[in-house]
Amino acid sequence: MMNRFHKNRSRLQPLRFLLPIFLFCLMLLILLQGLSSISSTAAEEEAARLHDAVLQGAVQCYALEGFYPEDLEYLETHYGLSYDSEKYVISYEVIGSNLMPDVTIIPLGERGTDS
């Protein structure tokens, strides 16, 4: 006669413990992938805003003074441009005093892209 309070141990018993651990790891991996995607999108948008700020300062200078600034230092001094020089390098190439400068934002520590 078998004790009705005695449970039979099945071969699937170890899976009862491994399955929640596996699901937790999978969900954690999905979460980390999502956070990585969000941070890269935010960095791209930050570079685009910096690009727009440099161009806006140059256009404002042209509208008020009749020429585009020769360098970024002029924009920083007279038009309040500020940026994190440890995160970005700005390529500011002047073609002429009456032509829009070519501006490229290069993120440091990442693969650079033109903006």
GIRAFEN-V55537 format. One record per run of one state. SS is the DSSP state (H for helix, E for strand, L for the rest). FROM is the first residue (numbers start at 1). TO is the last residue. If there is no record, write none. Layout:
ss=SS from=FROM to=TO
ss=SS from=FROM to=TO
This chain:
ss=L from=1 to=12
ss=H from=13 to=65
ss=L from=66 to=71
ss=H from=72 to=79
ss=L from=80 to=87
ss=E from=88 to=93
ss=L from=94 to=95
ss=E from=96 to=96
ss=L from=97 to=98
ss=E from=99 to=99
ss=L from=100 to=101
ss=E from=102 to=107
ss=L from=108 to=115
